[in-house]
Amino acid sequence: MYRSHVLVCGGTGCTSSGSQKIMEKLKEELEKQGLSDEVAVVQTGCHGLCALGPIMIVYPDASFYSMVKEEDIPEIVSEHLLKGRVVKRLLYQETVTPAGVKALIDTDFYKKQHRIALRNCGIINPEVIEEYIGTGGYQALGKVLTEMTPDDVIQVLLDSGLRGRGGGGFPTGLKWKLAKQNDADQKYVCCNADEGDPGAFMDRSILEGDPHAVLEAMAIAGYAIGASQGYIYVRAEYPIAVQRLKIAIDQAREMELLGKDIFGTGFNFDIDLRLGAGAFVCGEETALMTSIEGNRGEPRPRPPFPAQKGLFGKPTILNNVETYANIPQIILNGPEWFASMGTEKSKGTKVFALGGKIHNTGLVEIPMGTTLREVIEEIGGGIPGGKKFKAAQTGGPSGGCIPAEHFDIPIDYDNLISIGSMMGSGGLIVMDETDCMVDIAKFFLEFTVEESCGKCTPCRIGTKRMLEILTKITKGQATMEDLDKLEDLCYYIKENSACGLGQTAPNPVLSTLRYFRSEYEAHIKEKRCPAGVCKALLSYHIDPDKCKGCTLCARSCPNNAISGTVRNPHMIDQEKCIKCGACMEKCKFGAIYKQ
Amino acid sequence: MKSLEELRAIREKMQNQVSMRAEDHTHTRVVVGMATCGIASGARPVLNALSSLVQEKGLTGKVAVTQTGCIGLCQYEPIVEVMEPGKPKVTYIKMNPDKAAEVVERHLIGGHVVEKYTLASADIK
């Protein structure tokens, strides 16, 4: 038995900042100092504070080390793990107070969070099934199979108010009920792990940190609707998640928690993986199933809905990773427990991937109804550099922007839709005053143009035309008629596209038009980008009064566009200038400005 | 897995280990002096014994065993302090693994301070 557990984050974020090396070094150092029998090194999933990786937590005293470097390891081992002297200098500084080290759950980042879907992420080793069982894993499956009927299970989900976490927000219990009602010789349970929104990594973190929770929930779903086969459709771009899922499935089969006659109840259920090949449209449910069938990933019209005719033409349910991760807890703690959290129509919690202009980039799980202000200012630690908040983008290429005027809106499905955005899968990108909203809309349109599967005309051609108009606007070549045309196109595409990708593709434009129309108009009428982002509308100038003639700018210009002699004011040749901004960064006197 | 009992057995075995990774303010803290003086007089076996026993007896949900530095009473090492929420701190001195086992049994489980090993009962002049 070990007297201390050292948890090292093995999520994608910390892995890319070098946590594997930290772990090796730690093991090596423990060996060297003769502590390998006393201290266990445990690789876990994501802790959420990706901005501060690699992350390491020492239990039982729960000391949280952030941005750990290899050369810090010997000191941590000899001081902390041997002698019990916490190396305060290396701790997450938020936890260090004059009164001593405070608990992680009391820090701003964690104290407003409530972890259900992420409850095991960063706590257990996802590659060891026993650790999952040790935290209550597979108990819900046992309970369902031995004490509940399929109808009971569905009723619990209906009562809990759980809604799909992939973005749509369809009630999960209802989805299962519809699939159960349809009789068939074979039914399927699918898991959508094709997380494609730029900036979203909730599902990846759950799969990496707690893969068994998803497997357990899928087996529960299989029992509820009468299916014996499950498929997880996961992106090939998530190698760590794929690897851990494979390990988890093997271990579950080994322990006969997947397979035949589970818990001796005669219930059979097995799960296979299918890897996506990188197409965004495959996150759409019908396209995903077409892809599992081995065909080109293109959507098909609904109805028939998957609950009637889904995978291989059989009744199928498809839920998102995060939705599944909530289910074992709902079964164990009861629907009332889950329904006691959140708002009237959105129960429970939601995981968000915080990104963009924010201090604490990372993963957070908050009760529904938390305000955007709490998420950004308290949990996220605010915007770096004292800049002003402009908007938050939720829902990726299908969502929209929430402007500062709605900063205090409680986040739930219906509120976000009423202000022209959507919950989406949970990406939350923060933008400050230096972000141009036209440019943001253009970025998302570039994405949808690239990812449109091309099956239906409104999406294939319409989004392309939208992008062309947006490009014209950012170059200052558009007219007000173009803007009207753009808006008309938005509504046309929304109404006529075949699947969710096209139907939601205009949202980034519509929502920025709704809240930031003046920015569009500034680009068109005044040929000016208020945020100073669109290059075609910018020019760099040197203030002759401030320029000291140090020649630094001229030397840093990659295109020799700056001329001047020593100790005399310099000039930028606008013909040659490529607007890279290198000179402005270099100038020590603040003499270069853009307009 | 053919029965819930099998699952329960694995759970119980693992629970005590995994529950060490919790942050709970209501934990009783058992702190072993592990400075050079402590280690020299045999604190490490005491620490390991305490930690293993706490896990074996399924106390990890309530008790955290950690180390600390020198508290200045080097001649009485190995020193073990037990801090229960809302109670005065109890300091055990000149510990060894056997005495540690007694403390786990009688103090941490039974709730009675093992007076004969405490600093208060030592004859300090």
Chai-1 contact restraints between the chains, C-beta under 6 A:
chainA,res_idxA,chainB,res_idxB,connection_type,confidence,min_distance_angstrom,max_distance_angstrom,comment,restraint_id
A,M1,B,S52,contact,1.0,0.0,6.0,A-B,restraint_1
A,M1,B,Q55,contact,1.0,0.0,6.0,A-B,restraint_2
A,R3,B,N48,contact,1.0,0.0,6.0,A-B,restraint_3
A,R3,B,S51,contact,1.0,0.0,6.0,A-B,restraint_4
A,H5,B,M20,contact,1.0,0.0,6.0,A-B,restraint_5
A,H5,B,R21,contact,1.0,0.0,6.0,A-B,restraint_6
A,E38,B,N48,contact,1.0,0.0,6.0,A-B,restraint_7
A,Y59,B,M20,contact,1.0,0.0,6.0,A-B,restraint_8
A,Y59,B,R21,contact,1.0,0.0,6.0,A-B,restraint_9
A,P60,B,M20,contact,1.0,0.0,6.0,A-B,restraint_10
A,P60,B,A64,contact,1.0,0.0,6.0,A-B,restraint_11
A,P60,B,T66,contact,1.0,0.0,6.0,A-B,restraint_12
A,D61,B,T66,contact,1.0,0.0,6.0,A-B,restraint_13
A,A62,B,E23,contact,1.0,0.0,6.0,A-B,restraint_14
A,K83,B,M34,contact,1.0,0.0,6.0,A-B,restraint_15
A,K83,B,A35,contact,1.0,0.0,6.0,A-B,restraint_16
A,G84,B,M34,contact,1.0,0.0,6.0,A-B,restraint_17
A,G84,B,Q67,contact,1.0,0.0,6.0,A-B,restraint_18
A,G84,B,T68,contact,1.0,0.0,6.0,A-B,restraint_19
A,R85,B,G69,contact,1.0,0.0,6.0,A-B,restraint_20
A,A103,B,E23,contact,1.0,0.0,6.0,A-B,restraint_21
A,I105,B,E23,contact,1.0,0.0,6.0,A-B,restraint_22
A,I123,B,R21,contact,1.0,0.0,6.0,A-B,restraint_23
A,E130,B,I10,contact,1.0,0.0,6.0,A-B,restraint_24
A,E130,B,M14,contact,1.0,0.0,6.0,A-B,restraint_25
A,E131,B,V18,contact,1.0,0.0,6.0,A-B,restraint_26
A,I133,B,I10,contact,1.0,0.0,6.0,A-B,restraint_27
A,I133,B,R11,contact,1.0,0.0,6.0,A-B,restraint_28
A,I133,B,M14,contact,1.0,0.0,6.0,A-B,restraint_29
A,G134,B,R11,contact,1.0,0.0,6.0,A-B,restraint_30
A,G134,B,M14,contact,1.0,0.0,6.0,A-B,restraint_31
A,G134,B,Q15,contact,1.0,0.0,6.0,A-B,restraint_32
A,G134,B,V18,contact,1.0,0.0,6.0,A-B,restraint_33
A,T135,B,V18,contact,1.0,0.0,6.0,A-B,restraint_34
A,Y138,B,L7,contact,1.0,0.0,6.0,A-B,restraint_35
A,G142,B,L4,contact,1.0,0.0,6.0,A-B,restraint_36
A,G142,B,L7,contact,1.0,0.0,6.0,A-B,restraint_37
A,M255,B,M1,contact,1.0,0.0,6.0,A-B,restraint_38
A,E256,B,M1,contact,1.0,0.0,6.0,A-B,restraint_39
A,L257,B,M1,contact,1.0,0.0,6.0,A-B,restraint_40
A,G264,B,K2,contact,1.0,0.0,6.0,A-B,restraint_41
A,G264,B,S3,contact,1.0,0.0,6.0,A-B,restraint_42
